[in-house]
Amino acid sequence: MKQLVECVPNFSEGRDKNKVEAIVAAARAVPGVTILDVETDPDHNRCVLSFVAPPQAAVEACFRVAQKSRDLIDLNKHKGEHPRMGAVDVIPFIPVSGIEIRECCRLAEKLGERIGRDLEIPVYLYDHAARRPERKDLATVRKGQFEGLRDLIGKDPARRPDFGPNKIHPTAGATAVGARRQIINFNLNLDTHDMAVGKDIAKRVRASGGGLQAVRAKEIDLAARQQAQISTVLTDYKATSMKKVITETARLAAEHGVKIKTTEIVGLLPREVLVDFAVETLQLENFNPQVQILENRLKAVEALGGEDRGGWQQAGELVADSLSNTDATPGGGSAAGISGAMGCGLGLMAIGISLKSKKLDPANRPILEQAQAELRAFKSDFHKLTGEDAAAFDRFMEAAALRKDDSSRPGKMQAALTHAAEVPLKTAAAAAAAYQAVNHALPAGGTAVVSDMQCALHLLKCAGLCAAENVRINLGGLKDADKARDLEAGLSACLKVF
């Protein structure tokens, strides 16, 4: 089973879109990382980033998030309703598949040691990774927030970090790194702005106040919405469900003559949490989710030998879904690379069938074999270019996120724009060369695969034209006229092939 870890770095920025995008881009640039969710909240002034990755890629991505956050976030200027002690406030590792919680603890230790050493940020291990019993609770680790910890670290032995210097980082504060099970971040928004009411309810809901088991709660001032929020964390949703949290919060609110107006789920949660909520709310009897939920039943049927959609169909769905979300990457440049790889693949299939045919003219074999070798190489190139295009966009966003008074910003932005034009130009050139290879092999191929060869040509032309659009959009921002002309000339030469 493939090892996958979920990471949910919480960093202290929820208002500046450019900074958020630059920090998220730092994680996305690591091979193997799949971004699941980016949740920002201007009142909390906080972002919750969720992604999955193999263990080592997860550690690398989390380190880059911490590094970029250190560079972009100054806690001396940060204001928000959510408690925080660091630019990256907390980084948990959560087992998803093929990995146990104890292995996540080792990942936390590895990351914590590296952040402390290379970024000079004090790190506290928490939850399952905690080395001290009192640090198992994140609220205890974060007590006093950045300002309070700044005054105590280096003086109070109880606040000595597990890794890094025994002093606060002047702008990035400190970071909690841990390993934990899946938790639920669940907010309840009241129809009042009376924070005294919110404080009383939060105190009586949370476990530490004698309330619900495995629940943390804090009142949050949603100033822009003129509401008090009860922000809860369900650390064990089997012990206390969302339904129980709603019921108890509503009961306490009624004592003050107020109601729950809306609720929010922050980040991701397991499907069974919502199923449990529905079962509890509907007061269902004898309900079996594995049998009575359609999707679960279909999955079971497929596992038992029912309809097998095949890995290639699932991969196609994944690509289409990735292109259809609102993230800037993957975009048109990556789509061009995917189209090029598909064109090469289809050409290879047609050539392979032709080479196996008993009707093949021996004189055509060298032509087909040469085209086969070329398309294999081009297919590999397209796979690399697909990732390079997304990375080129992330590089530009990183440059754009630099402070406007940074003297290096204009030069870095121009260099990033140039690179962002050069990558799709490589894609267009590969598409043109692969198109010629297929076109040359077409007369030598078998008649049964002529349509496949033609489709391969259409896909490669599509790759070239899509790549061209991405070259042109970036050329428009280049200030080096000579460089822009050279790139435009190169593009024109590629497009003549089609």
ZAMARGU-4260 file (C-alpha; in steps of 0.2 Angstrom, whole numbers, plus 5000, padded with zeros to 4 digits):
<rodrens>
0) 5000/5000/5000 | 5007/5017/4995 | 5011/5028/5011 | 5002/5044/5012 | 5002/5057/5025
5) 4990/5072/5027 | 4998/5088/5033 | 4988/5103/5039 | 5000/5118/5041 | 4991/5133/5049
10) 5000/5149/5045 | 4996/5167/5052 | 4990/5175/5036 | 4972/5176/5030 | 4970/5193/5022
15) 4984/5195/5009 | 4980/5184/4994 | 4998/5186/4987 | 5006/5180/5002 | 4994/5165/5004
20) 4997/5160/4986 | 5016/5161/4988 | 5016/5150/5004 | 5004/5137/4996 | 5015/5137/4980
25) 5030/5133/4991 | 5021/5116/4996 | 5014/5113/4978 | 5031/5114/4970 | 5037/5098/4979
30) 5035/5083/4968 | 5022/5071/4975 | 5012/5084/4985 | 4993/5085/4981 | 4984/5101/4988
35) 4967/5096/4995 | 4961/5113/5002 | 4966/5131/5006 | 4955/5139/5019 | 4957/5157/5023
40) 4948/5168/5036 | 4951/5186/5037 | 4944/5188/5055 | 4955/5174/5061 | 4969/5181/5049
45) 4974/5163/5047 | 4975/5150/5033 | 4973/5132/5035 | 4982/5122/5021 | 4978/5104/5018
50) 4988/5092/5007 | 4993/5074/5006 | 5010/5067/5001 | 5022/5052/5003 | 5031/5054/5020
55) 5048/5062/5014 | 5039/5074/5002 | 5027/5079/5016 | 5042/5084/5027 | 5050/5094/5013
60) 5034/5103/5008 | 5031/5108/5027 | 5048/5114/5028 | 5046/5125/5013 | 5029/5132/5020
65) 5038/5136/5036 | 5053/5144/5027 | 5041/5155/5015 | 5030/5160/5030 | 5046/5165/5040
70) 5051/5176/5025 | 5033/5184/5022 | 5025/5185/5039 | 5030/5197/5053 | 5020/5193/5069
75) 5024/5210/5076 | 5012/5217/5063 | 4999/5202/5064 | 4982/5205/5071 | 4968/5191/5071
80) 4956/5183/5082 | 4964/5166/5082 | 4977/5162/5095 | 4995/5161/5087 | 5013/5160/5092
85) 5021/5158/5075 | 5021/5163/5057 | 5018/5145/5054 | 5008/5141/5070 | 5006/5123/5069
90) 5010/5108/5058 | 5002/5091/5061 | 5006/5075/5052 | 4991/5064/5051 | 4992/5045/5045
95) 4981/5042/5029 | 4987/5026/5022 | 5001/5013/5024 | 5008/5023/5039 | 5006/5022/5058
100) 5005/5037/5070 | 5022/5032/5077 | 5030/5035/5060 | 5021/5052/5059 | 5029/5056/5076
105) 5046/5053/5068 | 5042/5064/5053 | 5037/5078/5066 | 5054/5076/5075 | 5063/5076/5058
110) 5054/5092/5053 | 5056/5100/5070 | 5074/5098/5070 | 5077/5105/5053 | 5066/5120/5056
115) 5075/5124/5072 | 5092/5122/5064 | 5090/5129/5047 | 5077/5143/5050 | 5082/5147/5068
120) 5064/5145/5074 | 5060/5137/5091 | 5050/5121/5089 | 5038/5112/5101 | 5033/5095/5098
125) 5014/5092/5103 | 5000/5078/5104 | 5007/5061/5100 | 5024/5068/5096 | 5026/5077/5113
130) 5041/5073/5123 | 5033/5081/5139 | 5015/5076/5145 | 5010/5094/5147 | 5014/5097/5129
135) 5002/5085/5122 | 4989/5099/5123 | 4991/5111/5109 | 4983/5125/5119 | 4996/5123/5133
140) 5010/5124/5121 | 5003/5140/5113 | 4998/5148/5129 | 5002/5167/5130 | 5004/5167/5111
145) 5018/5176/5102 | 5019/5191/5114 | 5018/5180/5130 | 5031/5167/5124 | 5043/5181/5118
150) 5044/5186/5137 | 5046/5169/5144 | 5057/5159/5132 | 5075/5158/5138 | 5069/5163/5156
155) 5056/5149/5161 | 5063/5132/5159 | 5046/5125/5156 | 5046/5135/5139 | 5062/5128/5133
160) 5059/5122/5115 | 5062/5104/5109 | 5072/5110/5094 | 5080/5127/5089 | 5086/5141/5099
165) 5080/5145/5117 | 5074/5162/5111 | 5059/5168/5100 | 5062/5172/5082 | 5060/5191/5081
170) 5046/5190/5067 | 5042/5172/5064 | 5039/5167/5083 | 5039/5149/5087 | 5031/5133/5079
175) 5022/5118/5086 | 5025/5102/5076 | 5016/5086/5080 | 5007/5070/5075 | 4989/5067/5078
180) 4973/5059/5072 | 4960/5067/5061 | 4951/5081/5070 | 4936/5092/5066 | 4937/5111/5066
185) 4919/5116/5068 | 4913/5134/5071 | 4896/5139/5077 | 4891/5157/5074 | 4878/5165/5086
190) 4865/5178/5082 | 4873/5190/5094 | 4889/5201/5095 | 4890/5200/5114 | 4907/5193/5118
195) 4903/5190/5136 | 4889/5178/5130 | 4902/5169/5118 | 4915/5168/5132 | 4902/5159/5144
200) 4896/5147/5131 | 4914/5142/5125 | 4920/5140/5143 | 4905/5128/5147 | 4907/5118/5131
205) 4925/5114/5131 | 4931/5099/5140 | 4943/5109/5151 | 4928/5119/5158 | 4919/5103/5162
210) 4909/5102/5146 | 4910/5090/5132 | 4923/5076/5131 | 4937/5079/5118 | 4931/5096/5113
215) 4941/5113/5113 | 4932/5129/5112 | 4935/5147/5111 | 4925/5163/5108 | 4930/5173/5093
220) 4925/5190/5089 | 4919/5191/5070 | 4919/5210/5070 | 4915/5212/5052 | 4900/5201/5054
225) 4895/5208/5071 | 4894/5191/5078 | 4901/5180/5091 | 4908/5164/5086 | 4911/5148/5096
230) 4926/5140/5087 | 4928/5122/5092 | 4940/5108/5089 | 4933/5090/5090 | 4949/5080/5095
235) 4940/5064/5095 | 4924/5064/5085 | 4919/5047/5090 | 4918/5053/5108 | 4909/5069/5104
240) 4900/5071/5088 | 4895/5088/5079 | 4877/5084/5083 | 4882/5084/5102 | 4891/5100/5100
245) 4877/5109/5091 | 4864/5103/5104 | 4874/5108/5119 | 4879/5125/5111 | 4861/5128/5107
250) 4856/5124/5125 | 4868/5136/5133 | 4864/5149/5120 | 4846/5148/5124 | 4850/5152/5142
255) 4856/5169/5136 | 4841/5171/5124 | 4852/5169/5108 | 4853/5156/5094 | 4865/5147/5083
260) 4863/5156/5066 | 4875/5147/5055 | 4889/5134/5057 | 4906/5131/5047 | 4918/5117/5044
265) 4936/5122/5042 | 4947/5111/5031 | 4943/5093/5028 | 4934/5080/5037 | 4931/5061/5035
270) 4915/5056/5026 | 4909/5046/5041 | 4908/5062/5051 | 4894/5068/5040 | 4886/5051/5039
275) 4886/5050/5058 | 4878/5067/5059 | 4864/5062/5047 | 4861/5046/5057 | 4860/5055/5073
280) 4850/5069/5067 | 4837/5059/5058 | 4837/5046/5073 | 4838/5032/5060 | 4836/5014/5066
285) 4845/4999/5059 | 4854/5010/5046 | 4869/5002/5038 | 4880/5015/5029 | 4890/5001/5020
290) 4874/4994/5012 | 4862/5008/5011 | 4874/5022/5005 | 4874/5021/4986 | 4892/5026/4983
295) 4898/5014/4997 | 4888/5000/4989 | 4895/5003/4971 | 4913/5003/4978 | 4910/4986/4986
300) 4902/4979/4970 | 4917/4985/4960 | 4929/4977/4973 | 4920/4961/4971 | 4923/4960/4952
305) 4909/4971/4946 | 4912/4985/4933 | 4930/4989/4933 | 4933/5006/4926 | 4952/5004/4925
310) 4966/5014/4932 | 4967/5024/4915 | 4949/5030/4917 | 4952/5036/4935 | 4968/5045/4930
315) 4958/5054/4916 | 4945/5059/4929 | 4959/5065/4941 | 4967/5076/4927 | 4950/5083/4922
320) 4946/5087/4940 | 4963/5095/4943 | 4960/5106/4928 | 4943/5111/4933 | 4946/5117/4951
325) 4949/5136/4954 | 4968/5134/4958 | 4979/5143/4945 | 4989/5127/4942 | 4988/5116/4933
330) 4983/5128/4919 | 4984/5129/4900 | 5003/5126/4899 | 5001/5110/4909 | 4986/5105/4898
335) 4997/5107/4883 | 5009/5095/4890 | 4996/5082/4894 | 4989/5084/4877 | 5006/5081/4869
340) 5009/5066/4880 | 4992/5059/4875 | 4996/5062/4856 | 5013/5052/4858 | 5004/5038/4868
345) 4991/5036/4854 | 5005/5037/4841 | 5015/5023/4850 | 4999/5012/4851 | 4996/5014/4832
350) 5014/5011/4828 | 5015/4996/4840 | 5000/4988/4832 | 5007/4991/4814 | 5024/4983/4819
355) 5015/4967/4825 | 5005/4966/4809 | 5009/4951/4797 | 5004/4962/4783 | 5018/4975/4787
360) 5030/4979/4772 | 5048/4975/4779 | 5053/4992/4770 | 5042/5001/4782 | 5049/4994/4798
365) 5064/5005/4800 | 5052/5020/4797 | 5040/5015/4811 | 5054/5010/4823 | 5062/5027/4821
370) 5046/5036/4825 | 5043/5024/4839 | 5059/5029/4848 | 5056/5047/4845 | 5039/5047/4852
375) 5045/5038/4867 | 5057/5052/4871 | 5045/5065/4867 | 5032/5057/4879 | 5044/5058/4893
380) 5048/5076/4888 | 5030/5081/4889 | 5028/5073/4906 | 5042/5084/4913 | 5036/5099/4904
385) 5019/5097/4912 | 5026/5099/4929 | 5039/5113/4924 | 5025/5124/4918 | 5016/5123/4935
390) 5032/5126/4944 | 5036/5141/4932 | 5019/5149/4937 | 5023/5146/4955 | 5040/5154/4953
395) 5032/5170/4946 | 5019/5171/4960 | 5034/5170/4973 | 5042/5185/4964 | 5026/5194/4964
400) 5024/5191/4982 | 5040/5200/4987 | 5038/5217/4995 | 5036/5231/4982 | 5050/5241/4990
405) 5062/5226/4988 | 5075/5231/4975 | 5077/5213/4968 | 5058/5212/4965 | 5057/5219/4947
410) 5072/5208/4941 | 5065/5192/4949 | 5048/5196/4941 | 5056/5198/4923 | 5067/5182/4925
415) 5051/5173/4931 | 5041/5179/4916 | 5055/5174/4904 | 5056/5157/4911 | 5037/5156/4911
420) 5038/5159/4892 | 5052/5148/4889 | 5044/5132/4896 | 5028/5132/4885 | 5040/5136/4870
425) 5049/5120/4874 | 5032/5111/4874 | 5027/5119/4857 | 5044/5113/4850 | 5041/5096/4856
430) 5024/5095/4849 | 5030/5101/4832 | 5044/5088/4832 | 5032/5074/4838 | 5019/5079/4825
435) 5032/5077/4811 | 5037/5060/4818 | 5019/5054/4817 | 5016/5062/4800 | 5031/5053/4794
440) 5026/5036/4800 | 5008/5038/4795 | 5010/5031/4777 | 5020/5016/4784 | 5007/5012/4797
445) 4993/4999/4795 | 4976/5004/4788 | 4967/4999/4804 | 4976/5012/4814 | 4975/5027/4802
450) 4961/5035/4813 | 4972/5033/4828 | 4987/5041/4819 | 4976/5056/4814 | 4970/5058/4831
455) 4988/5058/4838 | 4991/5072/4825 | 4976/5082/4831 | 4982/5080/4849 | 4999/5086/4845
460) 4993/5101/4836 | 4982/5105/4851 | 4997/5104/4862 | 5007/5116/4851 | 4993/5129/4849
465) 4989/5128/4868 | 5007/5130/4872 | 5008/5145/4860 | 4994/5154/4870 | 5005/5152/4886
470) 5020/5159/4877 | 5011/5174/4871 | 5003/5179/4887 | 5020/5180/4895 | 5029/5189/4881
475) 5017/5203/4884 | 5025/5207/4901 | 5043/5206/4895 | 5053/5222/4895 | 5068/5215/4885
480) 5062/5218/4868 | 5076/5208/4860 | 5072/5193/4871 | 5053/5194/4867 | 5057/5195/4848
485) 5068/5179/4849 | 5055/5169/4858 | 5041/5175/4846 | 5052/5170/4831 | 5055/5153/4839
490) 5036/5151/4842 | 5032/5155/4824 | 5044/5142/4818 | 5036/5129/4828 | 5018/5133/4822
495) 5023/5132/4804 | 5024/5113/4806 | 5005/5112/4809
</rodrens>
